[in-house]
Amino acid sequence: MTRSQIEYILALDQHKNFGKAADACFVTQSTLSTMVAKFEKQIGFTLFNRKTKPISLTLNGAQIIKSLKNVQREFRLLDENINEAQGKELGNLSIACIPTVAPFLYPLFLNGISEKYKHVNFTVHEFTTEHVIEELLSGNIDIGIVSTPLEHKDLVEYPLYQEEFLLYDCGKKVSDTTRKVSQIDFDRLWLLEEGHCLRNQIGKICELRTLKKINGNLIYNCGTLFTVLEMVKINKGITLIPQLALHKNKHIIKDNIYKLANPVPTREIGIVVHKNFVKKRILNYLVDTIKEVTAPYLVNQSKSQLLVKPF
């Protein structure tokens, strides 16, 4: 078996179409088909059911694909170890960030890292925390930026910064600049939809699991933080936002921001990588850079904080 065969087979598994898989591998369809068939002949059974549309894996094929993904990952690690030993920064690096951080953090460091490492091809994504974990473990992404701690045995965490939660209330203006969680009108509370760790954290802060829904309208679902902010503004509602989200955010009316009383609910944002991650020089640069660029926007934090975990 060759590395090319592994690439072709995994591309076919991903695209479920010979033509699309061949295009992704920059080879002709006949070349890809021949190489896949050659491997199937060698092992004595088929990986793909070609009669279905789209093509599908056979039972044996599903097991082989898992092994091939592990082999491909080891090849990539080998390449990265060689480059690291030679002091070269080459190849590809993919970064995934949770949606409640990405719009505010990416603009602060992406241009800088791409300028510094001109021979590395960077790909960036926005994924929920659970999706980031899945992609890191499968080897589809290299670096995750999420709310930590995750405490996963196969992942290594690097804390970046802590940011306080702020109350955003577009209802009647009050003179107090600090509000207690117990003062929040939960009937006006807007949250992100299920799957976002920010929703879980707000649920912990406000003890929503014990409060239950009132008349079926306590919790509203929105797909992005920007949608939540707009719905809060229109409906004179309330939500909690992380501190970095204030940075150049035209969706926020600054006069409607209130600090929460001590101990101030706070979340930690960190980088997570697989325990076998190799590109340590880029990783160290990224950790130091993010700490530096976020510091000016996280000033005046309270001495008394309460760390809210993502799960």
N, C-alpha and C positions, 0 to 999 in steps of 0.2 A: 504494500500500500504506500502511496506517495502523499505528500502534503497537498498536492493539487487535487487528488481524488477526495481527500477529506473536505477540501474547500467546496468542490462540486456537489458532493452529497449533502453537505449541510446547507448549501445554497438552495438545493432542490427541496429540502425539507422546509426551508423558510418560505420560499416563493410558491411551492406546490404547482409549479409549471416549468417545463423544460426550457422554453424560450426565455422566460424572465430570469431563470436561474443562470442561463448561459450569458445573458446580457450583464448580469451582476458580476459574473466572473471574467467578463471580457474574452469569451471564447465562443466558438460557433456552437449551435445547438447539437450538431452531430458529434462534435468532440466531447461535449459534456455527457451526452447520452451513452457514447461508447465507453467512456471511462467509468461511469456508474455501473453499466452492465458488466464490465470486466471485473469489477470488484464483487458484484453479486455472484458471478460465476466462480470466483475464487473461494467464496465462503459457502457456496452451495445453496443459497436461498435468496429470495428477493427482499429488498428493503421497501420497495414502493409498489402499491397497487395502481397500475397504470390505467385500469378500466374506470376508475372513479374520476369525477370532475368536481373540484380539482383533485389531482392525484393525492393519495393518502398513504400513510405508513402501514406496513403490515405489523403484526404483533412482534415478530422478531426484529423488524426494522426499528421499532420504537426503542428497543433495548440497545441496539447497536448505535443509534443516534446519540443516546446518552453517553456512551463510551467515547464516541468520536468527538463530542463537545469537550470532554475532559482531555482528550489527546490534543485537540486544537489549542486548548488553553495552555497546556504544557509547552507546546511549540512556541506560543507567543511569549511565555515566561522565559524560555530559553533565549529567544531573540532579544528580549528586554535586558536580561542578565548580561548578555554579550555587549550590548550597547552601553549599559551602565558601567561595566568593567573597563570599557574603552573610553569612558568619559563623553560619550555621544548622546545627544538628545534627539532621537529620531522616531519616526513611526506615527502612530495614532494615539490619542488620549481622549476619552469621552468623560464628560462631567454631567451629573444629574443633580438638580437642586429642587427642593420642595417649592411649590407654587407660592407660598406665603413668604418666601425669602428671595426667590430668583429675580423678580422684577426690580428689587431694590439693591441686591448684592451684585448681580452679574455686571451691571454697568460700571461698577467701581473697580473691577479687576480684569475683565476679559481682554480688553485692548492691551493692557500691560503685559499679561502673560503670553499673548500671541506674538507681541513684538519681541519679547525676550527669547522665546523659543521658536524661531522662524522655521525650523525644519520639522516641527511637530504639527500634525494636523489635529486640531481640536474640534470636537463635536459636543454641543451642549444641549441638555434636555431639561424639561420640567416634569417631574414625576412625584407622586405621593410617596410617603416614607416606605410603605410596604412594597411599592413597585421598585423603589431604589434598592431595597434589600434583595429582592428577587433578582434584579439585573446584576447586582454586584456578585451574588453567589453563582450566577450562571456565566459570568465572565463577559456579559454584553456591555457593561460600563466599567470604568476604572475607578472613578471617584464619586462619592455621594456627599452632598451637603444637606444635612437634615437637622432636626431637633434631636439632641442627645440627652441622656445616655440611652443607647439601644441594648447594650450588654449582650451582644450576640457572640457566641464562641468563635465564629469564623471571621469576624470583622474586627478591625482595629480602629479606635476612635481618637481624634485629635481635636480637643475643644478649641473653638475660635473666639467666641464672645458670648456674653449673656445680655439679653435685652428684656426690659420690663414690659409688662402688659399695661396698656393705657385704656381708659374708658373713653369711647367716642359716643357722645349723646347729642343727637340733633333735636331733642325735645326742648322744653322750656329752659332757658338759660338760668343757671343758679350761680350764686356768688361764691360758693365754696369751690376752691381749686382742687380739693382732694375729696374723693368719694370712697365710701366703704362698699365692699361687695354686697353686703346685706341691704344696701340702699338701691340696688339695681332693680328696675322694673322689668321682671322677666317676661311679661306679656309683650314687651317691645323689643325683645332680644332677637337679633338676627345672627345666624351662624352659617358657616360653610357646610356643604353636604357631607355625608358620611365618607370616610376614607382619608380625610385630612387630619393630620395630627393636631393642628391648631384647634379644630373642633373638639377633639378629645380633651385638650388642655383647658379650653374654656369650660367644658363640661365639668372638669374637676374643680376649677376655681369657683364656679357658681353652684356646684353640687346639683347639676341638672338631673343626674340619674335618680336622685331621691325626690326631686320636686315634681316629676311627671309633667305631662302636657295639660295645659288648662284650656278646656273647650277645643282641644285639637289644634291650637294655634300658638303654642309657646315657641316652637322651634321651626324656623323656615330654612329651606335648603337653597344654597347658591353655589355655583361652580367655582367662582374666583373671588378673591378678596375685593377686587375692584367692584364686582357686582354687589357684594355685601355693602360696601361703602355707599354706593349709589342708592340702594334700596333703603338704607338707614336714613340717608339724607331726604329722600322723597317722602318716606313714611314717618318721619320724626322718631326714628327708632334708636336702638342702642346696640353697640357691639364692642368687643375688646380687640385691640390691634397691637401688634408687636412694635417696639420702639423704632426700629429701623424703617418701618413703613411710612414714617413721617417725612422721610427724606425726599424732597422734590415731588411730593404726591399731590397732584392737582385735584384729586377726588376728596381730599380732606379739608374741612373748614377748621383751621387751627383753634378758633375760639371755642369749639365744641369738644376739645380734648381736656380730660381730667386725669390727674394722677390717682392711683388707688392707694388706700391707706396701708400702713405697715402691718404685717410684713408684705411687701409688694410682690405679687405673683410675677415670676420671671421664668423665661425659658433659656436653655442653652443651645446654641447652634454650633455644630461641629462638622468636621470632615470624617467620613468613614471610608475605609478601603478594605479590600480582602486581605487576609493575613499574608497572602503570597505576593502582594503588590511590590513591584520592583522599582519603579521610577521615583526613587526617594529624593533626588535633588529637586525635581519639579514639585513633589509633594511638600517639601520643606519650604520652598519658595512660596508656594500657594498659601500655606498656613501663615507664614510671616506677613505676606502681603495683605491678606484679608484682615488680620488683626490690626494692621497699620491703617488701612483705608476705612475701616468701620469705627475706629476709636473716636473720631470727631463727632459722630452722630449718636454716640451713646454716653453723652456727658450728663452730669447731674443725676446720677443714679442713686437710689436710696441705699443706706447702709444696712437696712433690715429688709432682706429679700427671702422669698419662698420659691425654691426651684420646683417647677411643675414638669414632670416627666411626660414624654409624648404618648406613652401607652400605660 
